[in-house]
Amino acid sequence: MATDIKDITHAVEACAVMDLLPGRPRLLALGEPTHGAGTVLDTRNELFRQLVEQEGYRTISIESDCLMGLLVDDYVTSGAGTLDEVMERGFSHAWGAFAGNRELVRWMREHNESRPASEQVRFAGFDGPLEITGAASPRQALTALHGHLSSHVEAELLPCTAQTLDRLLGPDDRWTDPSAMTDPARSFGQSAEAARLRLLTDDLVALLDARTPQLIASDSREGWHRARLYGRTAVGLLRYHFWMADASPSRFSWLMGLRDSMMAANLLALAERGPALVNAHNGHLQRDRSTTLMAGRPLEWWSAGALVSARLGEGYAFLATALGTVRHQGVDAPPPASVEGLLYALREDRCLVDAAGLAARLGDRRPAPRVSPYYGYSPLDPAHLERIDGIVFVKDVPRSRGPSTGRPAPAYGGPASRG
């Protein structure tokens, strides 16, 4: 592919990113095609530091459990706990084992230590409390929401007592049985208790919305934001468990779509609070419809990026990361007749590419997507170029290692598996 693109490549720097965009977006998302790659996380950390310091971004959010992330936010803003504790307990999907994530949290705490709250950078997870083997019990989110309301609202307005919630929720293992992911009959999500909980949760969220001025005045806007997070999460988890119990052919399409819908709702809530930086798999952040095959059946759903972009327009920007090699996973140098091959021929180890400019240079001569021998790496789809704001290209990815054990960090697949 003899296409000259040197004039549309730039250093991976905040100023170059902003030059590609019409203005500063409320949400600036940086995707990754595989999880845990050390060089990719190092590139993210350096770029995000520049965007915080030069462009005024005040939140960094990654693809991790939104409730667990509250521990990380408390640590980076106030020093609560220790770095080891928050890396172990503040991340889902084993993301805390990645050295790049540890370095990000360490830098955020260091950055905030001598700054007033208004100038601090916050941390947020934006994924639901979900894993490939299932979903968490709604207990934490639902009891926290009820507890917040019971502390600030007259008792007679509450639709139920804490004891009623506890009785309906029952033991957590009725919600978290991993066999329910493949056997709907093992799920608790369509039981009479779960149906009652969905109605009560709807009333609790309605009460939270109806009493917004009172709640902000009597507590704080921060407390109200957290209560809204608890409400969104409780609603999302109960929906997710409902569809886990469904035996229809649309079951997995619903589950995939609900996960990205929960992500999108959390991202939109962050955008309300101020400009935020986002990091997740390319598949969750793209503007295009997501597709996969599961048990030979095609599934389609809209990604979080597509949902957010539809709401925010130019307030959302998406940079996709593309890789040359991941040799320890058998991903060798890309074919020259691929987008990655075109970028691999450049001299730079890392560069930022104007995706619209690249699409124009390629014209109708779009190559086929690169084929990866490793399920955990998703190559760039050339058909998506017009809906990507920029490409961060990293030429070579060495083996990633955990922060302290020296063992290889855990690896996860794309949105069709772990996402």
N, C-alpha and C positions, 0 to 999 in steps of 0.2 A: 504494500500500500504506500505509494510514493506521494504522500501528502505532507507538505511543509507546514508545520504548526508552531515553529519557534516563536513567532510574533504573538501568539495567543497563550503563551506559557509565562508564568510569573513565579517568584519566590512565594513560599507558603507563609504569608505574613498578613496581619490584620488589615493593613492599608490596601493590599492587593485584593483581598476579599471584598472590602467595602467598595472598591472601584468597580466590581462586577455587578453591584446591586444598585437599584434606583434610590435607595435610602437605607437607614438603619432599620432592619426588621425587628418586630417584637420578639420573634422566635427565630434564631439562627441555628439551624440543625446541621450537624456533621455526622454523616453516616459512616459505617464501616462494613466491609464485606465478610469479615470473620471476627470472632470475638477473642480478645486477650492477646492479640499480636503486639509484642512490646514496642516495635518501631512505630506502629500505628498509634498506640496510646501515647507514646512520647511526642509524636507530631501533634496529636490532639491537645496535650497539656500545654505545649509551647504556644500553639495558636490561641487557645482559650485564655491563657495568661495575658497575651497581647490584647485580646478583645476586651477583657476586663479592665486592663490598665489604660487602654487608649480609646475605647469606644463606650465605656460606661455600662457594660453588662454587669448585672448584679445577682444573677442566679445561674448555677450550672446544674443541669439535670441529666441523669443518665438512665439507661434501661435497667432499672432495678426496682424492687418493691417500694412502693410509695410510703408505706407505714414504717418499714425498717429504716428508710432514709431519714426519718425524723431524728433518729439517734445521731446520724452523721451531721445533720444540720445543727443540732444542739452542740456537738463537739466543735465544729468549725466556727460557730458564732460565740460560744461562751466557754469553751474548753471543758465541757462536761464529759467525764469519762477519760479514757486514754485512747491513743491511736490504735493500739492492738485490739482493744475492746470493740471500737466502732468498725474496724475492718472485719472482725469476726461476726458481729451481730447486726451491722448496719447495711448489709448488702445481701440480696438474694442471688440465686444462680451461681454461687461461689465466686461472684465478681470480686469479693474482697481479697481473694488470693492473688490477683494480678498486681504486679509491682507498679504498673502505671497508674492504677487506681489509688494505691497507697500514696504514691507521690502527689497525686492530685489533691487528696485530702490533707496531706501534710502541708502542701503549699497554701491551701485555702486557710488553714488555721493560722499559719505564719502571717499571711496577708492581713487577716482580720484582727490580729492580736492587739495592735496599737490604734485601731480605727473605731470611730463611733458606729453605732448600729446602722445609721443611715448610709454609711460608706462601705459596709461589709458585704462580702459576696456570700450568698446563701447556697446551700446544697439541697437538691430534691431528687428523689427517685420518682419516676413517672409511670412505671409499670404497675400493674395490679399485683396483689399477693398470689401469683400464679407460678406454677412450675410445670414442666412437661408431664409430670406424673399426676397432676391435679391442681386443686385450688385450696387455699387456706379456709379454715372456718371463718364465718363472718363475725365471730365473737368479739375480737379485738375492736374492729371498726364500729360495730353496733353498740357495744357497751360503752365505748368512749363517747359516741354521739349522745347516747341517753344520759351519760354522766354529765356531759357539758350542759345539756338542756336542763337537767334537774337541778343544777347549781344556779341557774339564772332565770328560770321560768317557773311560774306557779305550778305546784304539783297537780292541781286539778286539770291543767291543760295537757298534761302528758297522756298519750294514748294507752300507756301500760306502765307497770312497775318494772324495776330492775329484776325482781324475782320472777316475773312472768317471762322476761327475755331469757333468763338463765334456764328456766324450765323448758322453753321451746327450743333453745339451742342444744341443750343436752351435752353429752361428752363430745369433745372436738373430733375424736377419731371417727365419728359417724359421718363427718364432712370430708375427712382427708384420706379415706381409704384409697390407695393408689390403684386398686383394681377397677375402680369406678370409671377410670379414663377409657378403658376398653370394654367395660361391661356396664351399660346404663342401669341395669337392674340393681347394681351395688351402690348407686348414688342415692343420697338422701334429699336431693334437690327438688323432688316433686311430692314430698310427703305432706301430710296435713300441717305439720309443724312449720315446714318451710314456707308453705303458702300463707300461713298466718303471719310469719315473720316478714314476708314481702309487704303485706298490707300495713303492718305496724311501722316498718321502715319508711314506707311512703309517707305515712302521717308524721313521723319524726322529722323527716326532711322538709315536709311542708311547714311544720311548726318552726323549724330553723329559719326558713326563708321568710315566713310571716313576721318573725320577731327580730329581724336583722338589726334595725336601729337600736332596740333595747339591748341586744346581745353585744353589739360593738361598744355601746356606751357603758355597760355594766362590767364588761371584761376588757377586751381589747380587740382591735382588728385582727391581730395575729391569732388570738384564740378563736375568733370567728372563722378565719381561713382554715384553721386546723379542723374545726367542727365540720365545715363543708367537705374537707377531704375525707373525714370519717363517713359522712353521709354518702358521698359518691362511691366510696369503696364498698360500703355495706350493700348499696343498691347493685353495684356491678357484680359483687361476689354472689349474691342471691340469684341474679339472672344467670350467671355462669353455671352455678350448681343446678339450676332448673334445666338448662340445656344439656348438662352432663347426664341427666336422668332421661333424656329424650332418646327414643330408639329410631327416629325417622332418618331418612337419607341426608337431611339437611343439618344433622347434628354438628358435624365438625365445621361446616361453613359458619354456623352460628357461633361456635366457640372461638374460631379464628377472628371473626368480626367483632365479637364482644371484647376480646383482649385489646384489639387496636382501638375500639371505641373508648375503653377505659383509659388507655394511654392518651388519646386525643382530649378527653375531658380534663385530665390532669394538666396537659400542656396548655390548654386554653385558660385554665385557672391561673397558671403561672404567668401567662401573657397579660392577664388582667393586672397583675401586681407590678409588672415592669419588664424590661428587656431581659430575655433569658437565652442561654446557650444550651443546646441539646445534643446528646450523643447516644446513638443506638445503632442497630443494624440498618444498613441501607434499605432493606425491605420494609421496615417499619416507618421510615421517614420519607420514602418516595411519594411522588404525587400520582403515580400510576396505580391501577388496580393490582392487587396481589393475587397470585395464582400458585397452586401446587397440586401435586398428585398425592393422594393418601389412599392406600389399599387399592390402587388402580383407578380411583375415582377423582375427577378434576374438581378442585375447590376454588372458589373466587370470593374475595372480600376486599373492602377498601382499607388501605393502610391508615395508620394514625396521621402520617404526613398528608395524605390526600384529604382526610377529613378536616384537618387544621387549615390546610391551604384553601379549601373551599370557603372557610369562615373568615380567614384573615387576609386573603389575597396577597398583596405585596408585603403584608406584615409577616409573612412566612418565607424563609429562604432555606434552600436545601443544597448542601455540598455533599456529593457522593465521594467516598474514597474507593480508589481502584488500586490493585496490587499487581506487581510484576511477577514475583516468585514467592512461594511459601514452600521452600524446598524440603523442609523436614516433614511436610505433609504430602510430598510428591507432586507439588505444583511447580513445575519447572518453567523456564523462560516461555513467555506466551508466543503463539504463532504470529509471525509478522502481519498476517492478514486478519488482525483483530484490533480493537481499540486499544487494549492493553499492549499489544505488540507495537503499535504506532508510538505509544508513550514510552515503552521500554527502550526504543531506539534513541531516545533523547539522552544527553549526557548526565542530566541532573539525577541525583538520588531521590529527591522529592521535588515536586512542583505543583503549582496550581494552574489549572487549565480552564479557559473560558469555554464552557460546554456549548453555549449557543454558537460561538465561533467555530468550534470543532464540528458541530452539526452542519453548519454552512459549508465548511471545507469538504466534508464527506458527501454532501448532497444526497443524491439517490444511491450512491455507492456504499450503502451501509453494510458492513461485514456482519456475518452471523455472530451471535454471542459466543464467547470462549466457552469451552467445555472443561469443567474442573474434575479431576479424579478424586478430589477430597470433598465429601459432603458438607463440611463445615465452612467452605469458602464459596461465595456466590459471585461469579464474574459480573461485570457491568453489562447491562443490556443496551446495545446501541440504539434501540428503538425509543429509549427514554431520554435521549440527550436533550431534546427541546424543553423538557420539563425538569431539568437539573440546572441549577444556577452556576455551579462550578464543580470541577473534579479535582480532588486532592490525590495525586498519584505518588505512591511509595514504591520504589523500584524493587527492593528486596526485603524480606521479612525473615530474620533468624528465629531460631527456637525461642519461645517465651518461657521464662522461669518465674516461679513464685517469689515473693519478697524475702523469705527467710529460710525456706526448706531446701532450696536448690533444686527441687523436683520440678518437672514441667508443670506449668499452670494448667488448669482444666480447660478444655476446648469445647465449644458448642457450635451447633449448626446454625443455619439461617432460620427465617421465620417459619419455614415449614416444620421445623423441629423445635429448636429452642428459641430462635429469633433474637 
